Amino acid sequence: MAQPEGITFSKVMGDVILIAVMGVTGAGKSTFVKLVTGSEEVVVGKDLTSCTKSMSLHQFHHAGSKIVLIDTPGFDDTFLSDADILQDVAACLELTYNNNLKLTGIIYMHRIIDPRMTHGGMSNLAMFRKLCGSDPMPNVVLATSFWGKVTQQEGLEREEQLRTNPDFWAEMIEDGAQIARFENSRESGLALVETLIGKDRISLQIQKEMCEDGIPLAQTQAGEHVNAELAELARKHAEEMTRLQQELQDALKAADEKLEKTVKRELSKSEKKLQRLYEQQEALKAERRNEKRAVDQELDRWKRRVEAGIKVETESCLKANLAEARREDRLNQIQQQKERKHNDRKKVAIKCLKIGGDTTFLALSVAGCVVNPLLAPMLVGPALSSFLSLLNLVFDSRSSSTAAGEGVADLNG
């Protein structure tokens, strides 16, 4: 995880109110953060394309309190996968928790202009529940935005659906979450923040799982949710590839060159998407040792400098270290994959040579017996030995293929 942009963690150590702002892409998270903090560093999107590509911290003072807002990308981000976002969010939450920087609350934003809950909205909401659990809900504000773009009647009807539908917000409200409206003004945004000031700090479900129980990210409830969605997407892409392969065969039989080119192009796209899904599944399992070590070392350095009263430097040094650590992790993974593939090819080549040699000797032995039956007693023994060796190699190859298939199945699952 890259260190969140904006201010550094060393600058928020101490008695601060830490609030995360979450929600789908285009819900108005960055607009909210910019209006409330007055920060010009916050980039606000002009359409539904995501403008928040990483976690960022923004500090301001209000009502005698030092407040820090964490702006987060949505789990339906335009450029990042859910696995990438979960890694960044989880690492940020893990880092703050381990440094005794617990959240005071969360503001979850939703567009009231949406006539129905989209797939992205449902996925984001499900992920939010997995991240939080039920205990922190009294410190959660469910905020609707874009009220100026709907009629009062439309807004009230949609708000009621969100409030009462158990698939939407009903269960979270039962657990203590509050509903509020963001009216696209600083006063309205500060009112949301004020509902959280004075509340006790909270520990999210994913923080307890990773920091207290030592559960790897992929095995947390949030990680399992993302992995299940990735597996379902991989299944659908695999089915699509099967259909395209059949279409390609039909095009070849019909000698339809134009259709053949079109199908091959679509097949190539599907293969790349499927490969990306498998890579995302593997990324959830990756330990990223170098990256975590770089974060820990840099944070510890900052702590010592702050305690010594030395001016804290900018984040550029940390970003460079993290980029290098991430690059090393990726290169290590690629090198390991290449070595495994190379070893597998060597084993297959050796087996093929053995099978070829035994097959050739067996064929020559049979031919010799046919040409000169008197040689049969001399050739039967070696020929039988070659035949048994050939059977062992064939069965061993099949066992290896089965094991490899099971390995792929485990990866897909």
Secondary structure, DSSP 8 states (H G I E B T S, - for coil): ----EES-HHHH-SS-EEEEEEESTTSSHHHHHHHHH--TT----SSSS----S-EEEEEEETTEEEEEEE---TT-SSS-HHHHHHHHHHHHHHHHHTT--BSEEEEEEETT-SS--HHHHHHHHHHHHHH-STTGGGEEEEEE-GGGS-HHHHHHHHHHHHH-TTTTHHHHHTT-EEEE--SSHHHHHHHHHTTTT---B--HHHIIIIIS---GGGSHHHHHHHHHHHHHHHHHHHHHHHHHHHHHHHHHTT-HHHHHHHHHHHHHHHHHHHHHHHHHHHHH---HHHHHHHHHHHHHHHHHHHTT-----THHHHHHHHHHHHHHHHHHHHHHHHHHHHHHHHHHHHHHHHHHHHHHHHHHHHHHHH-GGGHHHHHHHHHHHHHHHHHHHHHHHHHHHHHHHHHHHHH-
